[in-house]
Amino acid sequence: YQRRVRGFEKAACGYVGLKNLGATCYMNSLMQQFFMIPQFRMGLLTAEDHEIDQDESLLYQLQAMMGYLQESEKKFYDTKNFCKAYKPDGIQPMNPLIQMDVDEFFNMLI
């Protein structure tokens, strides 16, 4: 038995979205572009993660996001765990309420 809550199921086009946590549209658009590159997505999903703490592992959080976008039947993925794991300054998690340019985010991410 599967119960579907109206408005929370995957779009008819078959794609899952990413929840905007305030000002994360730049991040969401980049992650969705990464997802649409099959080789990139599969590379992430098959990469070995050596981090012990999954909550702190950026690779694990990226894998969770890509896996969810690929396999979920729900409408969107909540990116809060990715935002907590991503620490642009190496110390503090990213603040999802601060707007950033997608190019700036991409350059800091890589």
HELIX and SHEET records of a PDB file:
HELIX    1   1 CYS A   25  PHE A   35  1                                  11    
HELIX    2   2 PRO A   38  THR A   46  1                                   9    
HELIX    3   3 LEU A   58  GLU A   71  1                                  14    
HELIX    4   4 LYS A   80  ALA A   85  1                                   6    
HELIX    5   5 VAL A  102  LEU A  109  1                                   8    
SHEET    1   A 2 GLY A  17  LEU A  18  0                                        
SHEET    2   A 2 PHE A  76  TYR A  77  1                                        
END                                                                             
